[in-house]
Every structure is written in structure tokens, then in C-alpha cells.
Amino acid sequence: MARIKLPSYIKEGSGRMEDAVLVTRNGSSYMMVYKKQDRTATVGQKEVQDAFKTVVYDWKFITGIVKDSWDNCGDDENVSGYNAFIGENIPHRRAGEPLELCKGMGEEILVNFTAAPGSSSGEIACSFLPPEAGCHVSIFTRKDEEPGVKSPISRHDAGADPVSPFTITGLESGASYSIYAVVTDAEYGSAMTVSQSVAAVSVAG
């Protein structure tokens, strides 16, 4: 840090001049090298930013009873369903794990849920034990992407008393998908209760 003498008509100085900063302290003026703040995100910060961006996008596809389950959870903790979903799932996304898509709200989970490539191109076969008689099953898919890349969530209606395995069609052959399943008391649009989601990962045939 260099000390400088200002002209008599300038009483004090401050501010940046090119690559130097002029500072006056206790009546003396000094010039210091200007160091630009490094705003480059660390690896950890970039991971959090990527996870946050994609999980926020995922929330846009959450509707109906699944969204209600998060709103109900949020009420219990004095936070919104949105904040509960984001806070729960950023660590999962950072770790490359399936999300917790739905909180339980009155139904038993779908037991022994697994997924495997289907026999035809673009198919994934989902196996499970049958839920309670009269219950409906909805299955959701999200194509796994690189960190920070958004991907839509799609719902596939397996109907009431579905037969296992249930085959999802129309997927991208060879692509990896996170697959989620929930049980509801009625058709998805009119359901009042829902199970906690279960998840699996599979490549489409």
C-alpha cells in the first residue's frame, strides 16, 4: 500500500482509478491495488444451483392429490408445500437419487415396486404387489438428465386394481428414467387420499 500526497486543493480522496483504489484514513491518503472479487461459484455452489433450478421445474408438474400432500405437510411445519418439496428434494437431486415425489396422506405404499426395460423399444415394465381392492395406481416418469438440465414429469394412469406388470410406452429407447408410483383411493383427479411415493430407476427398452 503506497502513501501519496494530494494537491492542497484536494482535501481527501477515495474511489477506484483503473487498477488502483484511493483511500483516505486519518488525514493520510493511500493507494492500494484493486482486487476484483471472484464471483465464480464453487463446485458445491454449482451443484446446489443446478439442483435448485431443476427441482423448482419439477414442482411445476406436481398437481392434484400429490401437490395436496405437500401442502398438507407444509401446514404441519408452518412452511408452504412448495418450500417443503424444494427443501426435501435438493439433496436427493444433488446425490443423483430419485425424488420424494409425494408425502403419504392416508394410503398404504405400493409394495415391492420395481422397474425394468420392457420387451419393446421405448417401454419400461413396472412390477408391484396389488394394492387394496378398489384403489388406483398412478405412475410418473422423469427422464434422467445431466445436472442442471430440466426434464418434464409425466403421469401414467394404471387405473383401479391394476395388473402387474404395468408397461409404460412411448419413452426414449435407451434413456434412463426415474419412475415413481402412488396409490390413491379413487381416480387421480378426484382422489382424497394418497400413499407416499415409491421409486425405481430403469432404462427404457
Buried (B, 14 or more C-beta within 10 A) or exposed (E): EEEEEEEEEEEEBEEEEEEBBBBBEEEEBBBEEEEEEEEEEEEEEEBBEBBBBBBBBBBEBBEBBBBBBBBBBBEEEEBBBBEBBBEBBBEBBBEEEBBBBBBBBBBEBBEEBBBBBBEEEBBBBBEBEEBEEEBBBBBBBBBBEEBBEEBEBBBBBBEBEBEBBBBBEEBEEEBEBBBBBBBBBBEBEEBEBBBBBBBBBBBBB
